[in-house]
């Protein structure tokens, strides 16, 4: 929107205005660089971790089949959790595309093995990831978690990563590697250097390699100077960091929480994750909740308790803005999908009606601001991505609600409504 020059007439002369501009222009550039906007759309609802020693192209189907059998064997429990009526969709997903993000683990879930064994597993992992990435029904994201950056393990981590990439024939589509146990921001500078050197040595495109940072230590949240280490780490990531992952048990243990009380719902977990969420806000970096070690196995009572527990934890995370989490057992797929689809299914009617009213400027009974409309559009996009709702259902609420109109709301500028929209996110 433009206005006549006389609209801006003030008593300040050009030199005064120029002085103000000279201060703010670099600030504008820094904000645009550091905070390009949220990346809404395409985020997986979970990351599935399996030891690299059992890597196999059949993992998604194996996990989906085991999860489906669990639904059949404990249908009464699962149905009692399905207040939103999504169980049919859950069953379909378990049979077609149960895993959205798969991480082959060479760290805690793998342990220390001989170099010969890890070399062999790394080469096999690369072949598996390449095949899964090429499968249209496979996970959208794949990768590995190598060992960490500590002096005793970083050479092993580098070798494993390089062997995986060699065996994969390059960087598979959707590939990302996890950097475990971040403690200081400067470690990210080394990870960026590693990516650059691997790209140079292997003839890869610039920025072909991306990583996620795993927050498992208090030092990664609050540094010795009182600043948020994770925020500084993101500024050093050279645009390569896709997400921040919370490590439930390492973090809780480092804070002195006894094992019986370690949980995604513990106050120390909430504090860490809220700092992560604030640090990542408007940067385009996703935040992923951690895992639970309670799995649905054992007696009927144990299985029911585990299903209800995981369903509740996933729902709690969704309510707090964490749209992704770790799954460590096929049974977790049941409650992950049920809770996620149910959450967005329940949110759809209200969100859709408010978006429709905002788009048509009708009286919805609620005075929604542009930022609220953007958040409501984000809910609908996540619902579409997960399969909780369909475009047809949204158009039944209002023909004005389309992917394009939601995209327009997500891409609004930070100025007033009607101002030119900038590219603040990508679906």
Order of alpha helices (4+ residues) and beta strands (2+ residues): alpha-beta-alpha-alpha-alpha-beta-alpha-beta-alpha-beta-alpha-beta-alpha-beta-alpha-alpha-beta-alpha-beta-alpha-alpha-alpha-alpha
